[in-house]
């Protein structure tokens, strides 16, 4: 869970979300009480179990980091063969996308 004690949008409305972001939060002091960041959701895959790419954006527009989030309660989720294959394919696709985004970021 995010620990945002203060949030603001003042002065940062001109910072575009990352190109892969589908939704962003308000700016907040998440990691450091003097440095603003915001959380964003990226591509979402999967029906029974969601596989998402999420991340944090710095106030200069750069991305602090992205990761793959697997939603649902996997310890309680019963998957048949088809659902397990769907999850595996979604994870592979998300890993490929994340690798491509990180390569672009490092370029």
CORCOR-V456022 format. One record per residue. N is the residue number from 0. PSI is psi as a letter, one per 30 degrees, with the letter a starting at -180 (999 if undefined). OMEGA is omega in whole degrees, -180 to 180 (none if undefined). D_LAST is the distance of its C-alpha to the last C-alpha in whole Angstrom. Layout:
N|PSI|OMEGA|D_LAST / N|PSI|OMEGA|D_LAST
//
This chain:
0|k|180|31 / 1|k|177|29 / 2|i|-179|31 / 3|j|-179|31 / 4|f|177|34 / 5|k|178|33 / 6|l|-179|31 / 7|l|170|31 / 8|f|-177|29 / 9|k|174|31 / 10|f|-177|28 / 11|g|179|25 / 12|f|-178|26 / 13|f|179|24 / 14|j|-179|21 / 15|k|175|19 / 16|l|173|19 / 17|k|-175|15 / 18|f|-180|15 / 19|f|-178|16 / 20|k|175|19 / 21|f|179|23 / 22|k|178|24 / 23|l|176|24 / 24|l|171|26 / 25|l|175|28 / 26|k|179|26 / 27|l|178|27 / 28|i|-170|28 / 29|e|-175|27 / 30|f|-173|25 / 31|k|-178|27 / 32|f|-179|30 / 33|g|-176|28 / 34|k|-180|25 / 35|k|172|24 / 36|l|169|22 / 37|l|180|23 / 38|k|174|22 / 39|l|172|21 / 40|k|175|22 / 41|b|-178|20 / 42|k|176|21 / 43|k|-180|25 / 44|l|173|26 / 45|k|178|30 / 46|e|-179|33 / 47|e|176|35 / 48|k|-178|32 / 49|k|175|29 / 50|j|-173|26 / 51|l|168|23 / 52|k|-179|20 / 53|l|179|20 / 54|a|175|18 / 55|k|179|19 / 56|k|175|17 / 57|l|-177|18 / 58|f|175|20 / 59|g|178|17 / 60|f|180|16 / 61|l|-180|13 / 62|k|178|13 / 63|e|180|15 / 64|l|176|15 / 65|l|177|16 / 66|l|176|18 / 67|k|177|21 / 68|k|176|24 / 69|j|-177|27 / 70|l|-177|30 / 71|l|178|34 / 72|j|-175|36 / 73|e|180|35 / 74|f|179|38 / 75|f|-177|40 / 76|k|176|39 / 77|j|-178|41 / 78|k|170|39 / 79|a|-177|41 / 80|e|-178|39 / 81|e|-180|38 / 82|e|178|36 / 83|e|178|35 / 84|e|178|33 / 85|e|179|32 / 86|e|180|30 / 87|e|180|29 / 88|e|179|27 / 89|e|178|26 / 90|e|178|24 / 91|e|179|23 / 92|e|179|21 / 93|e|178|20 / 94|e|178|18 / 95|e|180|17 / 96|e|180|15 / 97|e|178|14 / 98|e|179|12 / 99|e|178|11 / 100|e|179|10 / 101|e|177|9 / 102|e|178|6 / 103|e|-179|5 / 104|e|-179|6 / 105|f|-178|4 / 106|999|none|0
//
